[in-house]
Amino acid sequence: MYKVFIDGREGTTGLQIYERLEKRNDLQLLVLPEEKRKDTASRKEMLNAADISFLCLPDAAAIEAVSLVDNPGARIIDASTAHRTAPGWVYGFPEISAHRRMKIAGASRVANPGCHATGFISLVAPLERAKVMSPDFPFIAHSLTGYSGGGKKTIAQYNEHYRDPLLESAREYALTMCHKHIPEMMHECGLLRKPIFNPIICDFYAGMCVVVPLFRDMLDKKWAISDFAEYYKDYYAGANFIKVADPKDNPAYLASSLLSGTNDLEIFISGNNDQIFLAAVLDNLGKGASGAAVQNMNIMLGLDETTGLL
């Protein structure tokens, strides 16, 4: 039985991981009592005793947690942004290639992807590999997300009985155009030009829709909608959690909460002869966070990646 520790179990991602693991009979969850959950010595003991630990912490605390590990057999999955482009860490997006999946399986340090980044990378990384556009292509993307991605304080604000009426409106954020997921988006997609990325928080709990629109005449390969659909279907053939919708079945309205409560991600392709609409719909708490972390754990332990996720 594998020993698993969640450092930061009280946060949104940590709680979601715990809920996905607590009923499994192939794992032993190591849990600190409330009075010791911030005690450094106690955390160090757990991090070194576990086969795999999840870090569900702010970046600085995640870096500190890694420094506490001196057992060479102790493996880490970091859900923070601290190590997503760091040397020695494997970026935990197994569907990106068979080679990536193999690296995750053998890794001692895996960085779990960000939610917005997961949607963007699922769309753009395959195109980069097919040389559909150049690495300095001027990408623009926007992403609508449920408020759960904002963490406990944001969730509390939205759940207040007498809350600010402005919360009923979709709200733009990261207005300086420097969202924390951009570095991993560029790194994983081989981009030389920083994309314009526009995240939007909305008045629903969980779900996400990341959209990447393209001018067809700016592409190196002038693909039609059908070409994109065929390519994505082939690229993600056999993936358990990534599906590609047939363009002829596209809905009139694409809901960001469509896959809430799942670990799935679905790609939609639409548009016209001049402009291409690419969208990735997922649950920001599922494939965008805790579900992806559990999937990576399963791969690292040599288990069926879907265990506890279907």
Secondary structure, 3 states (H helix, E strand, C coil): CEEEEEECCCCHHHHHHHHHHCCCCCEEEECCCHHHCCCHHHHHHHHHHCCEEEECCCHHHHHHHHHCCCCCCCEEEECCCCCCCCCCCEECCHHHCHHHHHHHHHCCEEECCCHHHHHHHHHHHHHHHCCCCCCCCCCEEEEEEEHHHHCHHHHHHHHCCCCCHHHHCCEECCCCCCCCCHHHHHHHHCCCCCCEEEEEEECCCCCEEEEEEEEHHHCCCCCCHHHHHHHHHHHCCCCCCEEECCHHHCCCCCCCCCCCCCCCEEEEEEECCCEEEEEEEECCCHHHHHHHHHHHHHHHCCCCCCCCCC
